Amino acid sequence: MAAAAVFASIYGVITIVHTCQAIRYRAWYCVPIIIGASWETGGYAARAAASHFPDSITVYAVQSILIVLAPACKSSSRTQLLVCYHPTIRGFYTFKANLFRALP
C-alpha cells in the first residue's frame, strides 16, 4: 500500500508539471502524455485503495485497466513526437507523399 501511494503521488506531481508546461509553452502535442500520467495516477491511487478493500472487484478492475492502458497512451505520444520532430522520418514521409504526387 505504501508503494502504491508513493507512486500515485509521484505520478500526480509529474502530471501537474506536464500540464503546467503544456499550457505555458502551448505544447498541445503533450496532451497524450498528460492523459497517460493521469491514468497512472488514478491506477496507483486505486491500487492503494484496493489494499483497504481487498474484496472489491470494481477497485481491482479500475486499477488494472488504468495501469495497463496508461503506457499505451504515453507510447502513442512518443511516436507522435518522433514523427513530428525527427528529420529522417519526416523526410521519409515527405518523400513518399511527393513520390505519389509525381506519378502521372
N, CA, C and O atoms as a GROMACS GRO file, in nm:
protein
  416
    1MET      N    1   0.081  -0.118   0.000
    1MET     CA    2   0.000   0.000   0.000
    1MET      C    3   0.086   0.126   0.000
    1MET      O    4   0.053   0.224  -0.066
    2ALA      N    5   0.195   0.122   0.074
    2ALA     CA    6   0.281   0.240   0.082
    2ALA      C    7   0.345   0.270  -0.053
    2ALA      O    8   0.356   0.386  -0.092
    3ALA      N    9   0.387   0.166  -0.124
    3ALA     CA   10   0.449   0.188  -0.256
    3ALA      C   11   0.347   0.243  -0.354
    3ALA      O   12   0.382   0.331  -0.434
    4ALA      N   13   0.225   0.196  -0.352
    4ALA     CA   14   0.122   0.246  -0.442
    4ALA      C   15   0.093   0.393  -0.414
    4ALA      O   16   0.074   0.471  -0.507
    5ALA      N   17   0.089   0.431  -0.287
    5ALA     CA   18   0.065   0.571  -0.252
    5ALA      C   19   0.182   0.660  -0.295
    5ALA      O   20   0.162   0.772  -0.341
    6VAL      N   21   0.304   0.609  -0.281
    6VAL     CA   22   0.421   0.685  -0.324
    6VAL      C   23   0.420   0.706  -0.475
    6VAL      O   24   0.444   0.816  -0.523
    7PHE      N   25   0.392   0.598  -0.550
    7PHE     CA   26   0.389   0.611  -0.696
    7PHE      C   27   0.273   0.698  -0.742
    7PHE      O   28   0.286   0.771  -0.840
    8ALA      N   29   0.160   0.691  -0.674
    8ALA     CA   30   0.047   0.777  -0.709
    8ALA      C   31   0.084   0.924  -0.689
    8ALA      O   32   0.049   1.009  -0.771
    9SER      N   33   0.154   0.954  -0.580
    9SER     CA   34   0.194   1.093  -0.557
    9SER      C   35   0.300   1.138  -0.656
    9SER      O   36   0.298   1.253  -0.701
   10ILE      N   37   0.393   1.049  -0.692
   10ILE     CA   38   0.496   1.084  -0.791
   10ILE      C   39   0.431   1.113  -0.926
   10ILE      O   40   0.461   1.214  -0.990
   11TYR      N   41   0.342   1.025  -0.970
   11TYR     CA   42   0.275   1.048  -1.098
   11TYR      C   43   0.181   1.167  -1.092
   11TYR      O   44   0.159   1.233  -1.193
   12GLY      N   45   0.126   1.197  -0.975
   12GLY     CA   46   0.044   1.317  -0.961
   12GLY      C   47   0.126   1.444  -0.981
   12GLY      O   48   0.083   1.537  -1.048
   13VAL      N   49   0.245   1.446  -0.922
   13VAL     CA   50   0.334   1.562  -0.939
   13VAL      C   51   0.378   1.573  -1.085
   13VAL      O   52   0.382   1.683  -1.140
   14ILE      N   53   0.411   1.460  -1.148
   14ILE     CA   54   0.451   1.462  -1.288
   14ILE      C   55   0.338   1.513  -1.376
   14ILE      O   56   0.361   1.589  -1.470
   15THR      N   57   0.216   1.472  -1.346
   15THR     CA   58   0.101   1.518  -1.423
   15THR      C   59   0.083   1.669  -1.410
   15THR      O   60   0.058   1.737  -1.510
   16ILE      N   61   0.097   1.721  -1.289
   16ILE     CA   62   0.082   1.865  -1.268
   16ILE      C   63   0.192   1.941  -1.341
   16ILE      O   64   0.164   2.044  -1.403
   17VAL      N   65   0.315   1.892  -1.334
   17VAL     CA   66   0.427   1.960  -1.403
   17VAL      C   67   0.408   1.958  -1.554
   17VAL      O   68   0.428   2.060  -1.620
   18HIS      N   69   0.369   1.843  -1.610
   18HIS     CA   70   0.347   1.836  -1.754
   18HIS      C   71   0.231   1.924  -1.798
   18HIS      O   72   0.237   1.986  -1.904
   19THR      N   73   0.128   1.930  -1.718
   19THR     CA   74   0.014   2.015  -1.752
   19THR      C   75   0.054   2.162  -1.751
   19THR      O   76   0.017   2.236  -1.843
   20CYS      N   77   0.128   2.205  -1.650
   20CYS     CA   78   0.174   2.344  -1.645
   20CYS      C   79   0.265   2.377  -1.762
   20CYS      O   80   0.254   2.484  -1.822
   21GLN      N   81   0.356   2.286  -1.796
   21GLN     CA   82   0.446   2.311  -1.909
   21GLN      C   83   0.371   2.312  -2.042
   21GLN      O   84   0.401   2.394  -2.129
   22ALA      N   85   0.274   2.224  -2.058
   22ALA     CA   86   0.198   2.221  -2.184
   22ALA      C   87   0.117   2.349  -2.201
   22ALA      O   88   0.106   2.400  -2.312
   23ILE      N   89   0.061   2.400  -2.093
   23ILE     CA   90  -0.016   2.524  -2.102
   23ILE      C   91   0.078   2.643  -2.125
   23ILE      O   92   0.049   2.730  -2.207
   24ARG      N   93   0.188   2.646  -2.052
   24ARG     CA   94   0.280   2.760  -2.063
   24ARG      C   95   0.343   2.771  -2.201
   24ARG      O   96   0.351   2.880  -2.258
   25TYR      N   97   0.388   2.658  -2.256
   25TYR     CA   98   0.457   2.660  -2.384
   25TYR      C   99   0.364   2.625  -2.501
   25TYR      O  100   0.410   2.611  -2.614
   26ARG      N  101   0.236   2.610  -2.473
   26ARG     CA  102   0.136   2.575  -2.574
   26ARG      C  103   0.176   2.450  -2.652
   26ARG      O  104   0.165   2.445  -2.774
   27ALA      N  105   0.222   2.352  -2.580
   27ALA     CA  106   0.266   2.226  -2.638
   27ALA      C  107   0.151   2.126  -2.632
   27ALA      O  108   0.149   2.038  -2.546
   28TRP      N  109   0.057   2.140  -2.723
   28TRP     CA  110  -0.064   2.058  -2.717
   28TRP      C  111  -0.036   1.914  -2.759
   28TRP      O  112  -0.120   1.827  -2.738
   29TYR      N  113   0.079   1.890  -2.819
   29TYR     CA  114   0.114   1.752  -2.851
   29TYR      C  115   0.148   1.672  -2.726
   29TYR      O  116   0.164   1.550  -2.734
   30CYS      N  117   0.159   1.738  -2.612
   30CYS     CA  118   0.186   1.668  -2.485
   30CYS      C  119   0.059   1.619  -2.416
   30CYS      O  120   0.067   1.560  -2.309
   31VAL      N  121  -0.056   1.643  -2.476
   31VAL     CA  122  -0.182   1.602  -2.413
   31VAL      C  123  -0.187   1.451  -2.390
   31VAL      O  124  -0.232   1.410  -2.283
   32PRO      N  125  -0.143   1.364  -2.484
   32PRO     CA  126  -0.143   1.220  -2.452
   32PRO      C  127  -0.053   1.183  -2.335
   32PRO      O  128  -0.083   1.090  -2.261
   33ILE      N  129   0.056   1.256  -2.317
   33ILE     CA  130   0.143   1.231  -2.203
   33ILE      C  131   0.070   1.266  -2.074
   33ILE      O  132   0.080   1.194  -1.974
   34ILE      N  133  -0.003   1.377  -2.075
   34ILE     CA  134  -0.079   1.419  -1.957
   34ILE      C  135  -0.190   1.319  -1.927
   34ILE      O  136  -0.212   1.285  -1.811
   35ILE      N  137  -0.259   1.273  -2.030
   35ILE     CA  138  -0.365   1.174  -2.009
   35ILE      C  139  -0.306   1.044  -1.953
   35ILE      O  140  -0.361   0.986  -1.860
   36GLY      N  141  -0.194   0.999  -2.010
   36GLY     CA  142  -0.129   0.878  -1.960
   36GLY      C  143  -0.083   0.891  -1.816
   36GLY      O  144  -0.099   0.798  -1.737
   37ALA      N  145  -0.026   1.006  -1.782
   37ALA     CA  146   0.017   1.026  -1.643
   37ALA      C  147  -0.102   1.034  -1.548
   37ALA      O  148  -0.094   0.988  -1.434
   38SER      N  149  -0.213   1.090  -1.596
   38SER     CA  150  -0.334   1.094  -1.514
   38SER      C  151  -0.387   0.953  -1.491
   38SER      O  152  -0.430   0.919  -1.380
   39TRP      N  153  -0.384   0.872  -1.594
   39TRP     CA  154  -0.430   0.733  -1.579
   39TRP      C  155  -0.339   0.656  -1.484
   39TRP      O  156  -0.387   0.575  -1.404
   40GLU      N  157  -0.209   0.679  -1.493
   40GLU     CA  158  -0.116   0.613  -1.400
   40GLU      C  159  -0.145   0.656  -1.256
   40GLU      O  160  -0.145   0.574  -1.165
   41THR      N  161  -0.170   0.787  -1.238
   41THR     CA  162  -0.202   0.837  -1.104
   41THR      C  163  -0.328   0.771  -1.050
   41THR      O  164  -0.331   0.725  -0.936
   42GLY      N  165  -0.432   0.767  -1.134
   42GLY     CA  166  -0.556   0.703  -1.092
   42GLY      C  167  -0.540   0.554  -1.066
   42GLY      O  168  -0.599   0.500  -0.972
   43GLY      N  169  -0.460   0.488  -1.148
   43GLY     CA  170  -0.438   0.345  -1.130
   43GLY      C  171  -0.366   0.313  -1.002
   43GLY      O  172  -0.403   0.220  -0.930
   44TYR      N  173  -0.262   0.390  -0.971
   44TYR     CA  174  -0.189   0.363  -0.847
   44TYR      C  175  -0.269   0.407  -0.725
   44TYR      O  176  -0.256   0.347  -0.618
   45ALA      N  177  -0.351   0.512  -0.738
   45ALA     CA  178  -0.439   0.551  -0.627
   45ALA      C  179  -0.543   0.441  -0.602
   45ALA      O  180  -0.574   0.409  -0.487
   46ALA      N  181  -0.596   0.384  -0.710
   46ALA     CA  182  -0.691   0.273  -0.694
   46ALA      C  183  -0.621   0.150  -0.636
   46ALA      O  184  -0.682   0.074  -0.559
   47ARG      N  185  -0.496   0.129  -0.670
   47ARG     CA  186  -0.422   0.017  -0.612
   47ARG      C  187  -0.402   0.038  -0.462
   47ARG      O  188  -0.410  -0.057  -0.384
   48ALA      N  189  -0.375   0.163  -0.423
   48ALA     CA  190  -0.363   0.191  -0.279
   48ALA      C  191  -0.497   0.170  -0.210
   48ALA      O  192  -0.501   0.120  -0.097
   49ALA      N  193  -0.606   0.208  -0.276
   49ALA     CA  194  -0.739   0.187  -0.218
   49ALA      C  195  -0.774   0.039  -0.213
   49ALA      O  196  -0.847  -0.005  -0.124
   50ALA      N  197  -0.723  -0.038  -0.308
   50ALA     CA  198  -0.753  -0.181  -0.312
   50ALA      C  199  -0.696  -0.255  -0.192
   50ALA      O  200  -0.744  -0.362  -0.155
   51SER      N  201  -0.594  -0.198  -0.130
   51SER     CA  202  -0.540  -0.264  -0.010
   51SER      C  203  -0.637  -0.252   0.107
   51SER      O  204  -0.636  -0.336   0.198
   52HIS      N  205  -0.722  -0.150   0.105
   52HIS     CA  206  -0.822  -0.135   0.210
   52HIS      C  207  -0.951  -0.212   0.179
   52HIS      O  208  -1.025  -0.250   0.270
   53PHE      N  209  -0.976  -0.236   0.050
   53PHE     CA  210  -1.096  -0.308   0.007
   53PHE      C  211  -1.055  -0.428  -0.079
   53PHE      O  212  -1.073  -0.423  -0.201
   54PRO      N  213  -1.002  -0.533  -0.020
   54PRO     CA  214  -0.949  -0.645  -0.100
   54PRO      C  215  -1.057  -0.726  -0.172
   54PRO      O  216  -1.026  -0.798  -0.267
   55ASP      N  217  -1.183  -0.715  -0.130
   55ASP     CA  218  -1.288  -0.792  -0.194
   55ASP      C  219  -1.362  -0.715  -0.303
   55ASP      O  220  -1.453  -0.769  -0.365
   56SER      N  221  -1.326  -0.590  -0.326
   56SER     CA  222  -1.396  -0.508  -0.423
   56SER      C  223  -1.344  -0.534  -0.564
   56SER      O  224  -1.228  -0.507  -0.595
   57ILE      N  225  -1.429  -0.587  -0.646
   57ILE     CA  226  -1.391  -0.614  -0.786
   57ILE      C  227  -1.382  -0.484  -0.865
   57ILE      O  228  -1.301  -0.473  -0.956
   58THR      N  229  -1.464  -0.386  -0.830
   58THR     CA  230  -1.463  -0.258  -0.901
   58THR      C  231  -1.329  -0.188  -0.886
   58THR      O  232  -1.272  -0.140  -0.985
   59VAL      N  233  -1.277  -0.180  -0.765
   59VAL     CA  234  -1.148  -0.115  -0.742
   59VAL      C  235  -1.038  -0.190  -0.814
   59VAL      O  236  -0.948  -0.128  -0.872
   60TYR      N  237  -1.043  -0.322  -0.812
   60TYR     CA  238  -0.943  -0.401  -0.881
   60TYR      C  239  -0.949  -0.379  -1.032
   60TYR      O  240  -0.846  -0.366  -1.098
   61ALA      N  241  -1.071  -0.375  -1.087
   61ALA     CA  242  -1.086  -0.354  -1.231
   61ALA      C  243  -1.037  -0.216  -1.272
   61ALA      O  244  -0.971  -0.202  -1.375
   62VAL      N  245  -1.069  -0.114  -1.194
   62VAL     CA  246  -1.025   0.022  -1.226
   62VAL      C  247  -0.874   0.031  -1.226
   62VAL      O  248  -0.815   0.084  -1.319
   63GLN      N  249  -0.809  -0.021  -1.122
   63GLN     CA  250  -0.663  -0.009  -1.116
   63GLN      C  251  -0.596  -0.091  -1.225
   63GLN      O  252  -0.494  -0.049  -1.280
   64SER      N  253  -0.652  -0.206  -1.258
   64SER     CA  254  -0.592  -0.288  -1.364
   64SER      C  255  -0.605  -0.220  -1.500
   64SER      O  256  -0.509  -0.216  -1.576
   65ILE      N  257  -0.723  -0.168  -1.530
   65ILE     CA  258  -0.746  -0.104  -1.660
   65ILE      C  259  -0.658   0.020  -1.675
   65ILE      O  260  -0.595   0.039  -1.779
   66LEU      N  261  -0.654   0.104  -1.573
   66LEU     CA  262  -0.578   0.229  -1.584
   66LEU      C  263  -0.428   0.203  -1.593
   66LEU      O  264  -0.359   0.269  -1.670
   67ILE      N  265  -0.377   0.109  -1.516
   67ILE     CA  266  -0.233   0.082  -1.518
   67ILE      C  267  -0.193   0.015  -1.649
   67ILE      O  268  -0.081   0.036  -1.697
   68VAL      N  269  -0.281  -0.064  -1.708
   68VAL     CA  270  -0.249  -0.131  -1.835
   68VAL      C  271  -0.260  -0.034  -1.953
   68VAL      O  272  -0.179  -0.040  -2.045
   69LEU      N  273  -0.359   0.055  -1.953
   69LEU     CA  274  -0.381   0.143  -2.067
   69LEU      C  275  -0.291   0.266  -2.070
   69LEU      O  276  -0.266   0.322  -2.177
   70ALA      N  277  -0.242   0.310  -1.955
   70ALA     CA  278  -0.160   0.432  -1.950
   70ALA      C  279  -0.032   0.423  -2.033
   70ALA      O  280  -0.002   0.519  -2.103
   71PRO      N  281   0.045   0.314  -2.030
   71PRO     CA  282   0.165   0.310  -2.114
   71PRO      C  283   0.135   0.316  -2.263
   71PRO      O  284   0.215   0.368  -2.340
   72ALA      N  285   0.021   0.264  -2.305
   72ALA     CA  286  -0.015   0.272  -2.447
   72ALA      C  287  -0.039   0.416  -2.488
   72ALA      O  288   0.000   0.457  -2.598
   73CYS      N  289  -0.102   0.492  -2.403
   73CYS     CA  290  -0.127   0.634  -2.432
   73CYS      C  291   0.005   0.712  -2.436
   73CYS      O  292   0.025   0.796  -2.524
   74LYS      N  293   0.093   0.685  -2.341
   74LYS     CA  294   0.221   0.755  -2.340
   74LYS      C  295   0.308   0.711  -2.457
   74LYS      O  296   0.386   0.792  -2.509
   75SER      N  297   0.298   0.587  -2.499
   75SER     CA  298   0.373   0.539  -2.614
   75SER      C  299   0.327   0.607  -2.742
   75SER      O  300   0.409   0.639  -2.828
   76SER      N  301   0.199   0.628  -2.755
   76SER     CA  302   0.149   0.696  -2.875
   76SER      C  303   0.200   0.839  -2.882
   76SER      O  304   0.225   0.890  -2.991
   77SER      N  305   0.216   0.904  -2.768
   77SER     CA  306   0.269   1.040  -2.769
   77SER      C  307   0.416   1.042  -2.809
   77SER      O  308   0.461   1.134  -2.876
   78ARG      N  309   0.491   0.939  -2.768
   78ARG     CA  310   0.632   0.932  -2.810
   78ARG      C  311   0.643   0.912  -2.960
   78ARG      O  312   0.729   0.972  -3.025
   79THR      N  313   0.557   0.828  -3.015
   79THR     CA  314   0.558   0.806  -3.160
   79THR      C  315   0.521   0.934  -3.233
   79THR      O  316   0.581   0.966  -3.335
   80GLN      N  317   0.423   1.006  -3.181
   80GLN     CA  318   0.382   1.132  -3.242
   80GLN      C  319   0.498   1.232  -3.240
   80GLN      O  320   0.523   1.299  -3.340
   81LEU      N  321   0.567   1.242  -3.128
   81LEU     CA  322   0.681   1.334  -3.120
   81LEU      C  323   0.793   1.292  -3.213
   81LEU      O  324   0.857   1.378  -3.275
   82LEU      N  325   0.817   1.164  -3.224
   82LEU     CA  326   0.923   1.115  -3.311
   82LEU      C  327   0.894   1.148  -3.457
   82LEU      O  328   0.983   1.194  -3.529
   83VAL      N  329   0.772   1.126  -3.500
   83VAL     CA  330   0.736   1.154  -3.638
   83VAL      C  331   0.738   1.304  -3.666
   83VAL      O  332   0.776   1.347  -3.775
   84CYS      N  333   0.696   1.384  -3.568
   84CYS     CA  334   0.691   1.528  -3.590
   84CYS      C  335   0.829   1.591  -3.594
   84CYS      O  336   0.852   1.683  -3.673
   85TYR      N  337   0.922   1.544  -3.513
   85TYR     CA  338   1.046   1.616  -3.495
   85TYR      C  339   1.172   1.546  -3.544
   85TYR      O  340   1.276   1.610  -3.553
   86HIS      N  341   1.165   1.421  -3.577
   86HIS     CA  342   1.286   1.354  -3.624
   86HIS      C  343   1.298   1.376  -3.774
   86HIS      O  344   1.207   1.339  -3.848
   87PRO      N  345   1.407   1.436  -3.822
   87PRO     CA  346   1.417   1.473  -3.964
   87PRO      C  347   1.418   1.354  -4.060
   87PRO      O  348   1.368   1.366  -4.171
   88THR      N  349   1.474   1.242  -4.019
   88THR     CA  350   1.478   1.127  -4.109
   88THR      C  351   1.338   1.075  -4.136
   88THR      O  352   1.303   1.049  -4.251
   89ILE      N  353   1.260   1.060  -4.033
   89ILE     CA  354   1.124   1.008  -4.051
   89ILE      C  355   1.038   1.112  -4.121
   89ILE      O  356   0.959   1.077  -4.208
   90ARG      N  357   1.053   1.238  -4.086
   90ARG     CA  358   0.977   1.343  -4.152
   90ARG      C  359   1.012   1.348  -4.300
   90ARG      O  360   0.924   1.365  -4.384
   91GLY      N  361   1.140   1.333  -4.332
   91GLY     CA  362   1.181   1.331  -4.472
   91GLY      C  363   1.128   1.209  -4.546
   91GLY      O  364   1.093   1.219  -4.664
   92PHE      N  365   1.121   1.095  -4.478
   92PHE     CA  366   1.068   0.975  -4.541
   92PHE      C  367   0.922   0.992  -4.579
   92PHE      O  368   0.882   0.958  -4.690
   93TYR      N  369   0.843   1.046  -4.488
   93TYR     CA  370   0.702   1.064  -4.518
   93TYR      C  371   0.682   1.172  -4.625
   93TYR      O  372   0.591   1.159  -4.707
   94THR      N  373   0.764   1.274  -4.627
   94THR     CA  374   0.754   1.376  -4.731
   94THR      C  375   0.792   1.316  -4.866
   94THR      O  376   0.725   1.343  -4.966
   95PHE      N  377   0.898   1.235  -4.868
   95PHE     CA  378   0.940   1.172  -4.993
   95PHE      C  379   0.830   1.081  -5.047
   95PHE      O  380   0.802   1.081  -5.167
   96LYS      N  381   0.769   1.006  -4.960
   96LYS     CA  382   0.664   0.913  -5.002
   96LYS      C  383   0.546   0.991  -5.059
   96LYS      O  384   0.489   0.950  -5.161
   97ALA      N  385   0.508   1.101  -4.996
   97ALA     CA  386   0.397   1.180  -5.046
   97ALA      C  387   0.432   1.244  -5.181
   97ALA      O  388   0.347   1.248  -5.270
   98ASN      N  389   0.554   1.293  -5.196
   98ASN     CA  390   0.596   1.355  -5.323
   98ASN      C  391   0.606   1.250  -5.434
   98ASN      O  392   0.577   1.280  -5.550
   99LEU      N  393   0.646   1.129  -5.401
   99LEU     CA  394   0.658   1.023  -5.500
   99LEU      C  395   0.521   0.993  -5.562
   99LEU      O  396   0.509   0.976  -5.683
  100PHE      N  397   0.419   0.987  -5.479
  100PHE     CA  398   0.287   0.957  -5.532
  100PHE      C  399   0.228   1.074  -5.610
  100PHE      O  400   0.149   1.054  -5.702
  101ARG      N  401   0.264   1.196  -5.574
  101ARG     CA  402   0.215   1.313  -5.648
  101ARG      C  403   0.284   1.324  -5.783
  101ARG      O  404   0.225   1.377  -5.878
  102ALA      N  405   0.407   1.277  -5.793
  102ALA     CA  406   0.483   1.292  -5.917
  102ALA      C  407   0.439   1.192  -6.023
  102ALA      O  408   0.468   1.211  -6.141
  103LEU      N  409   0.372   1.086  -5.984
  103LEU     CA  410   0.327   0.987  -6.080
  103LEU      C  411   0.215   1.044  -6.167
  103LEU      O  412   0.129   1.117  -6.116
  104PRO      N  413   0.213   1.011  -6.299
  104PRO     CA  414   0.108   1.066  -6.387
  104PRO      C  415  -0.026   1.003  -6.363
  104PRO      O  416  -0.124   1.040  -6.428
   0.00000   0.00000   0.00000
